[in-house]
Amino acid sequence: MSGVPISPGDLVLAQDSSGQFHAVVQGTRLGRITIVRCDHRPARPLALRDVLQVFKAAGTPDAPPRPEPLKPTAQLHLDL
């Protein structure tokens, strides 16, 4: 895979010993990416060399920019 940055929420085509599969990136941990497989099989963190393709969300045409999600601070309390 070329130097495409991978971020949480991206869809990837990856491979392991059982073959190729699609997965959604959840985050990174210890230099690997954590994923949730689209076929709902269990998955371990993947090395970047196991990622074959990265698919980014294109969004809808002429969509307004999405606002940043709110993060709790000392002044802000979110009722979740």
N, C-alpha and C positions, 0 to 999 in steps of 0.2 A: 504494500500500500504506500502511496506517495504521502508527502507531508501534510495531509489534510487534518486540521485540528478536530478532535473528537470532543464533544461536549454532552452533558446530560440531556436526554431527550432525543438524541440522534438514533436513527435506525441503522444497524450495521448488518452486513452479511459476513459471517465468521465461519471458521471451521474448527473442528476438534477431531478426536479419534473416531467419532461416530458419523462424521460427514459435515456437510455445510448446513447452516441454519441462519435464520434471521433473529435479531434480538434488539431490544431497546436498551440504550446505555443509561445506567442509573447514577454512576459516579466513578471515581477512581480511588484505588486503595493500593498502597505499596507498589506503585509503578504499573499497576494493571487496571483494567476497566472492569467494573462490576456491571452485570447485565441481567436482564430478565428475558428469557427466551420466549419467542412468540408461540412456540408449540407447547409451552408450559412445562417443559422438562426441567429438572434441576440443572443449575449451571454454576460453575466455579468462576472466579475472576479470570479474565482472558489477558494474555500477553498481546501487545500491539501487533506482533507478527502474525497472529491468528485472525486478524481482521482483514477481510478481502476487499470490501467496499464500504463506504460511509454514505448514507443518504440523509441530507439536510431537509428540514421543512422549508418549503418555498413560501408558504402563506398564500392568502388570497390576493389577487391583483388589486392594487391601489388601497391596500389595507392600512389603516392608521397604525402608527407604532404602538406596540403593546407596552403598557406601563410596567415598571418594575414591581414585583410583588412586595407587599409590605413585610418588613421584618420587625419583630418585637424589639423594643428598646426600653430603657428605663422610663421614658416618658409615654410610651405607647403600650397598651395591653390589648392583645387580640383575644376575643372570646372564640375559641375553636371548638 
